[in-house]
Amino acid sequence: MVKYIKSSYLFGLAGGVLCLIAFWILYGIGLEPIDFTLFFGCIITPVFVFIGMKSYRDNYGKGEMVFAQGMTVGFFIYSILAIVTALGIAVFLQLDQEIFLNHKAEKIAWLQGQESYISENVSQEAFQNALAENEKMSISDIALDVFLKIFMLELFFTIIISIILKRTKN
């Protein structure tokens, strides 16, 4: 297990730090940093998973890697990346509450713009529940959301990359 962690933690940390740099760049140019950072994280994570798995196969596996090894290395990479990104965003939001308040206001405004659609297709009660949940949104909710979205989406990519990079000697 140690060799999997040892071969993957740098890739997860590097990806997480890159996501946090993207957060500040996006904020600096006036874009909504939370959603765009999440999108950016979901785009770059497969790259770091691929490079990390290839590195494991070449350096630790002596040119071989079975599917389970690839999944394990990929799991550690995207887990570390998701944790670093989510915790970093939470810290940034604590330091600059304005980002959090703007994000919350944008989510509520978007939801209010969807009121008739939600009320017609689901129910008015569902809309009211969603609005109440968004009004109670906290920084930890955002951090958990970022973590879960990166974590769940990257599981799919890790499966594909593990299949692609799988190599055994005959």
C-alpha positions as CSV (number, residue, x, y, z in Angstrom):
1,M,0.0,0.0,0.0
2,V,2.9,2.3,0.8
3,K,4.2,2.1,-2.8
4,Y,0.8,3.2,-4.1
5,I,0.7,6.2,-1.9
6,K,4.3,7.0,-2.4
7,S,3.9,6.9,-6.2
8,S,0.7,9.0,-6.2
9,Y,0.7,11.7,-3.6
10,L,2.8,14.2,-5.5
11,F,0.5,14.0,-8.5
12,G,-2.5,14.6,-6.2
13,L,-0.8,17.5,-4.4
14,A,0.3,19.1,-7.7
15,G,-3.2,18.9,-9.2
16,G,-4.8,20.3,-6.1
17,V,-2.3,23.2,-5.9
18,L,-2.9,23.9,-9.6
19,C,-6.7,24.0,-8.9
20,L,-6.2,26.5,-6.1
21,I,-4.0,28.7,-8.3
22,A,-6.8,28.5,-10.9
23,F,-9.2,29.6,-8.2
24,W,-7.3,32.8,-7.6
25,I,-6.7,33.5,-11.2
26,L,-10.4,33.1,-12.0
27,Y,-11.3,35.3,-9.1
28,G,-8.8,37.9,-10.2
29,I,-10.2,38.1,-13.7
30,G,-13.8,38.4,-12.4
31,L,-15.2,34.9,-13.1
32,E,-17.1,32.9,-10.6
33,P,-14.1,31.0,-9.1
34,I,-15.9,28.1,-7.3
35,D,-17.8,26.6,-10.3
36,F,-15.0,27.3,-12.8
37,T,-12.4,25.8,-10.4
38,L,-14.6,22.7,-10.1
39,F,-14.8,22.5,-13.9
40,F,-11.0,23.1,-14.2
41,G,-10.4,20.4,-11.6
42,C,-12.5,17.9,-13.4
43,I,-10.6,18.6,-16.6
44,I,-7.1,18.3,-15.2
45,T,-7.6,15.4,-12.9
46,P,-7.6,12.8,-15.6
47,V,-4.3,14.2,-16.8
48,F,-2.7,13.8,-13.4
49,V,-4.3,10.4,-13.0
50,F,-2.9,9.3,-16.4
51,I,0.6,10.6,-15.7
52,G,0.6,9.2,-12.2
53,M,-0.5,5.7,-13.3
54,K,2.1,5.7,-16.1
55,S,4.7,6.8,-13.6
56,Y,3.7,4.0,-11.3
57,R,3.8,1.4,-14.1
58,D,7.2,2.6,-15.4
59,N,8.9,3.2,-12.0
60,Y,7.3,0.8,-9.5
61,G,5.8,-1.8,-11.7
62,K,8.8,-2.4,-13.9
63,G,6.7,-1.8,-17.0
64,E,3.7,-3.8,-15.7
65,M,0.5,-2.8,-14.1
66,V,-2.7,-4.7,-13.6
67,F,-6.1,-3.0,-13.5
68,A,-6.4,-3.1,-9.7
69,Q,-3.0,-1.4,-9.3
70,G,-4.1,1.4,-11.7
71,M,-7.3,1.8,-9.8
72,T,-5.5,2.1,-6.5
73,V,-3.0,4.6,-7.8
74,G,-5.7,6.6,-9.5
75,F,-7.9,6.5,-6.3
76,F,-5.1,8.0,-4.3
77,I,-4.3,10.7,-6.9
78,Y,-7.9,11.9,-7.3
79,S,-8.7,11.6,-3.6
80,I,-5.7,13.8,-2.7
81,L,-6.5,16.3,-5.4
82,A,-10.1,16.5,-4.3
83,I,-9.2,16.9,-0.7
84,V,-6.6,19.6,-1.4
85,T,-8.9,21.5,-3.7
86,A,-11.9,21.3,-1.4
87,L,-10.0,22.3,1.8
88,G,-8.2,25.1,-0.1
89,I,-11.4,26.5,-1.4
90,A,-12.9,26.3,2.1
91,V,-9.9,28.2,3.5
92,F,-10.1,30.9,0.8
93,L,-13.8,31.3,1.4
94,Q,-13.2,31.7,5.1
95,L,-10.5,34.4,4.4
96,D,-12.7,36.3,1.9
97,Q,-16.3,35.9,2.9
98,E,-17.4,38.1,-0.1
99,I,-16.6,35.2,-2.5
100,F,-18.8,32.9,-0.5
101,L,-21.7,35.5,-0.3
102,N,-21.5,36.2,-4.0
103,H,-21.6,32.5,-4.8
104,K,-24.5,31.9,-2.5
105,A,-26.4,34.9,-4.0
106,E,-25.8,33.6,-7.5
107,K,-27.1,30.2,-6.7
108,I,-30.2,31.6,-5.1
109,A,-30.8,34.0,-8.0
110,W,-30.4,31.1,-10.5
111,L,-32.8,29.0,-8.5
112,Q,-35.4,31.8,-8.3
113,G,-35.1,32.1,-12.1
114,Q,-36.1,28.5,-12.4
115,E,-39.1,28.7,-10.1
116,S,-41.8,28.3,-12.7
117,Y,-39.9,25.4,-14.4
118,I,-39.4,23.5,-11.1
119,S,-42.9,24.3,-9.8
120,E,-44.5,23.0,-13.1
121,N,-42.3,19.9,-13.5
122,V,-41.8,18.9,-9.9
123,S,-43.8,20.9,-7.3
124,Q,-43.8,24.2,-5.6
125,E,-42.8,22.4,-2.4
126,A,-39.7,21.1,-4.1
127,F,-38.8,24.6,-5.1
128,Q,-39.3,26.0,-1.6
129,N,-37.2,23.2,-0.2
130,A,-34.4,23.8,-2.6
131,L,-34.5,27.5,-1.9
132,A,-34.4,27.0,1.8
133,E,-31.4,24.6,1.4
134,N,-29.6,27.2,-0.7
135,E,-30.3,29.9,1.8
136,K,-28.8,27.7,4.6
137,M,-25.7,27.0,2.4
138,S,-22.4,27.1,4.3
139,I,-18.7,27.1,3.4
140,S,-18.5,23.4,4.5
141,D,-21.4,22.6,2.1
142,I,-19.4,24.1,-0.8
143,A,-16.2,22.3,0.2
144,L,-18.1,19.0,0.5
145,D,-19.8,19.6,-2.9
146,V,-16.4,20.3,-4.6
147,F,-14.9,17.2,-3.0
148,L,-17.8,14.9,-4.0
149,K,-18.1,16.1,-7.6
150,I,-14.4,15.7,-8.3
151,F,-14.2,12.4,-6.4
152,M,-17.3,10.8,-8.1
153,L,-16.6,12.0,-11.6
154,E,-12.9,11.0,-11.6
155,L,-13.8,7.4,-10.6
156,F,-15.2,7.0,-14.1
157,F,-12.1,8.4,-15.7
158,T,-9.8,6.2,-13.5
159,I,-11.5,3.1,-14.7
160,I,-10.9,4.0,-18.4
161,I,-7.3,5.1,-17.8
162,S,-6.6,1.9,-15.8
163,I,-7.8,-0.2,-18.7
164,I,-5.8,1.8,-21.2
165,L,-2.5,1.6,-19.2
166,K,-2.9,-2.0,-18.0
167,R,0.1,-4.0,-19.2
168,T,1.3,-7.4,-18.2
169,K,4.1,-9.5,-19.6
170,N,3.2,-12.8,-21.2
